[in-house]
């Protein structure tokens, strides 16, 4: 144990976090603007070179918004960021510590534990990716290079769950393949698939868009393609028919609608 200036015991968890935060603060003073700009341009390249679309998706990810008309592009950028994170912060070059609700406060999470990655990495890829870039590209002297393997990343299980459910294609597919009702091992309380989607703030229309994206077997509806073009070209939405305006805001699908024809038979 260690003590602070007020003679209070500082937990091991707190010491790990304090050291990591101080390391981050130092590395952020070594920001390399040119390298940061290069990473931003790489992300724009993933999206066809569109600065507008990059800003839209980046903002959506920071705010946890689901964007049904650019679902594919969100997943592409999330996947690219995941690869960027793993290549710049391999193995135990980063750490996180648990909040009180996760158990013994003297423990800290291991970087290769699936739960650790689940509650940490998606949050960093969406809410704090500007900081991830800055830390990854910071320029330090050779003798201080070891500090770049002592980075601390905060975690949040709720935000991590939401980010993966909205932007990670593998998680979307896994969620859709879940049974209608799940009782976790060792628990007497279960939850439905609808409970999960409610928890991550996905509406019926949002989930329908995911189904169409994941199990698509033919072209999307012309109406949906037209809306995407309208958004891309920044056309004045208030001049459009009211029905189209509503779909731009709420998505293409409603409970009363017929099953989309352009998905595989098993998913209808």
C-alpha positions in Angstrom: 0.0 0.0 0.0 1.0 3.6 -0.5 -0.2 6.8 1.2 -1.2 10.1 -0.2 -0.4 13.5 1.5 -3.4 13.1 3.8 -2.1 9.7 5.1 -5.0 7.9 3.3 -4.2 4.5 1.9 -4.0 4.5 -1.9 -5.1 1.2 -3.5 -3.1 -0.7 -6.1 -5.8 0.1 -8.5 -5.5 3.8 -7.9 -1.7 3.7 -8.2 -1.9 1.9 -11.6 -4.5 4.4 -12.8 -2.6 7.5 -11.6 0.6 6.3 -13.3 -1.2 5.6 -16.5 -3.0 9.0 -16.5 0.3 10.9 -15.8 1.9 8.9 -18.7 -0.9 9.9 -21.0 -0.6 13.6 -20.0 3.1 13.5 -20.8 2.6 11.8 -24.1 -0.1 14.3 -25.1 2.4 17.1 -24.7 4.4 15.4 -27.5 1.6 15.6 -30.0 2.7 15.2 -33.6 0.1 17.2 -35.6 1.3 16.0 -39.0 1.0 12.4 -37.9 -2.5 13.0 -36.5 -3.6 14.6 -39.7 -2.2 11.6 -41.6 -4.3 9.2 -39.6 -7.4 11.4 -40.2 -6.7 11.3 -43.9 -6.3 7.5 -43.8 -9.8 7.3 -42.2 -11.2 9.5 -44.9 -9.7 7.2 -47.5 -11.6 4.3 -46.0 -14.8 6.4 -46.7 -14.0 7.2 -50.3 -12.2 10.4 -49.5 -15.2 12.2 -48.1 -14.4 14.7 -45.4 -18.1 15.3 -44.8 -18.9 11.6 -44.2 -15.8 11.2 -42.0 -17.0 14.1 -39.8 -20.6 12.7 -39.7 -19.5 9.2 -38.6 -16.9 10.5 -36.2 -19.6 12.7 -34.5 -22.1 9.8 -34.5 -19.6 7.5 -32.8 -18.7 10.2 -30.2 -22.3 10.7 -29.4 -23.4 7.0 -29.7 -25.8 7.7 -32.6 -27.0 5.0 -34.9 -27.1 6.1 -38.6 -29.1 3.6 -40.6 -28.3 5.1 -44.0 -24.5 4.9 -43.5 -24.4 1.7 -41.5 -21.9 -0.1 -43.7 -19.5 2.9 -43.6 -19.7 3.1 -39.8 -18.8 -0.6 -39.6 -15.9 -0.1 -42.0 -14.4 2.8 -40.0 -14.9 0.9 -36.7 -13.1 -2.1 -38.1 -10.2 0.1 -39.3 -9.9 1.8 -36.0 -9.8 -1.6 -34.2 -6.9 -2.7 -36.4 -5.2 0.7 -35.7 -5.6 0.2 -32.0 -4.2 -3.3 -32.0 -1.2 -2.4 -34.2 -0.2 0.6 -32.1 -1.1 -0.8 -28.6 -0.1 -4.5 -28.8 -0.3 -7.0 -26.0 0.3 -5.4 -22.6 1.3 -1.9 -23.8 -1.9 -0.5 -22.3 -3.8 -1.1 -19.1 -7.2 -0.3 -17.5 -8.5 -0.8 -14.0 -12.0 -1.8 -12.9 -14.6 0.3 -11.2 -15.8 -0.7 -7.8 -18.7 -2.8 -9.1 -16.4 -5.3 -10.8 -15.1 -6.7 -7.5 -11.9 -6.7 -5.5 -10.4 -3.2 -5.8 -6.9 -4.6 -5.6 -7.2 -6.3 -9.0 -6.8 -4.8 -12.4 -7.8 -6.1 -15.7 -5.5 -8.0 -18.0 -5.2 -6.6 -21.6 -5.9 -10.0 -23.2 -9.0 -10.8 -21.2 -12.1 -10.7 -23.6 -14.1 -8.8 -21.0 -11.4 -6.2 -20.5 -11.2 -5.6 -24.3 -15.0 -5.4 -24.5 -15.4 -2.7 -21.9 -12.3 -0.7 -23.0 -11.5 -0.8 -26.7 -14.9 0.0 -28.2 -15.2 3.0 -25.9 -11.8 4.3 -27.0 -12.5 3.7 -30.7 -15.7 5.8 -30.6 -15.7 8.3 -27.8 -11.9 9.0 -27.4 -10.3 8.1 -30.7 -8.7 11.5 -31.1 -6.8 10.8 -27.9 -5.9 7.3 -29.1 -4.4 8.8 -32.2 -2.5 11.4 -30.3 -1.0 8.8 -27.9 -0.1 6.4 -30.7 1.7 9.0 -32.8 3.3 11.0 -29.9 7.0 11.7 -30.6 9.3 11.0 -27.7 13.1 10.6 -27.2 14.4 7.0 -27.6 15.1 6.7 -23.9 11.5 7.6 -23.2 10.0 5.3 -25.8 9.0 2.8 -23.1 6.4 5.2 -21.9 4.4 4.4 -25.0 3.8 0.9 -23.6 2.5 2.3 -20.3 -0.7 3.9 -21.6 -3.9 3.9 -19.6 -7.4 3.7 -21.2 -10.6 4.1 -19.2 -13.4 1.6 -19.6 -17.2 1.6 -19.6 -19.2 -1.6 -20.0 -22.4 0.2 -21.0 -20.8 2.4 -23.7 -18.7 -0.6 -24.9 -21.8 -2.7 -25.3 -23.6 0.1 -27.1 -20.6 0.8 -29.4 -20.2 -2.8 -30.5 -23.9 -3.3 -31.0 -24.1 -0.2 -33.3 -20.8 -0.3 -35.2 -19.2 -3.7 -35.1 -20.6 -6.0 -37.8 -19.5 -9.2 -36.1 -21.4 -8.2 -32.9 -24.5 -7.3 -35.0 -24.5 -10.7 -36.5 -24.0 -12.4 -33.1 -26.8 -10.4 -31.6 -29.2 -11.3 -34.4 -28.4 -15.0 -33.9 -29.1 -14.9 -30.2 -32.1 -16.8 -28.9 -35.2 -14.7 -28.2 -34.6 -15.2 -24.5 -31.3 -15.8 -22.8 -30.6 -16.9 -19.2 -26.8 -16.3 -18.5 -25.0 -19.3 -16.9 -25.2 -19.2 -13.1 -28.1 -16.7 -13.2 -31.8 -17.2 -12.5 -32.7 -13.9 -14.3 -32.8 -13.8 -18.1 -33.3 -11.1 -20.7 -34.9 -11.0 -24.2 -33.3 -9.8 -27.4 -35.7 -6.8 -27.3 -34.3 -6.0 -23.8 -30.8 -5.9 -25.3 -31.8 -3.6 -28.1 -33.6 -1.3 -25.7 -30.5 -1.2 -23.5 -28.3 -0.1 -26.4 -30.9 2.4 -27.8 -31.8 0.6 -31.0 -35.3 1.0 -32.4 -37.3 -1.5 -34.4 -36.3 0.4 -37.6 -32.7 0.4 -36.6 -32.6 -3.4 -36.1 -34.5 -3.8 -39.4 -31.7 -1.8 -41.1 -29.1 -4.1 -39.5 -31.0 -7.2 -40.8 -31.1 -5.8 -44.3 -27.4 -4.9 -44.2 -26.2 -8.2 -42.8 -28.5 -10.6 -44.7 -28.9 -8.6 -47.9 -29.3 -10.8 -51.1 -30.3 -8.1 -53.6 -30.2 -4.3 -54.1 -31.7 -2.0 -51.5 -34.9 -0.2 -52.2 -34.6 2.8 -54.6 -36.1 5.0 -51.9 -33.4 4.2 -49.4 -30.7 4.7 -52.0 -32.3 8.1 -52.9 -32.3 9.2 -49.3 -28.6 8.3 -49.0 -27.9 10.4 -52.1 -29.9 13.3 -50.7 -27.9 13.2 -47.4 -24.5 12.9 -49.3 -25.3 15.9 -51.4 -26.7 18.0 -48.6 -30.0 18.7 -50.3 -32.5 20.8 -48.5 -34.6 18.2 -46.7 -37.6 20.5 -45.9 -38.5 20.6 -49.6 -39.0 16.9 -49.7 -42.3 15.1 -49.1 -43.2 14.7 -45.4 -43.1 10.9 -45.7 -39.5 11.0 -46.9 -38.5 13.5 -44.2 -39.9 11.1 -41.5 -37.8 8.2 -42.9 -34.7 10.4 -42.9 -35.2 11.0 -39.2 -36.7 7.6 -38.1 -35.4 5.1 -40.7 -37.0 3.2 -43.4 -39.0 0.6 -41.5 -42.0 0.3 -39.2 -43.6 -2.6 -37.4 -46.6 -2.5 -39.8 -44.4 -2.8 -42.9 -44.0 -6.0 -44.9 -40.8 -7.9 -44.6 -38.1 -6.5 -47.0 -37.8 -8.6 -50.1 -34.0 -8.2 -50.5 -32.9 -10.4 -47.5 -32.3 -14.1 -47.3 -35.3 -16.4 -46.8 -34.1 -17.7 -43.4 -34.2 -14.1 -41.9 -37.6 -13.1 -43.1 
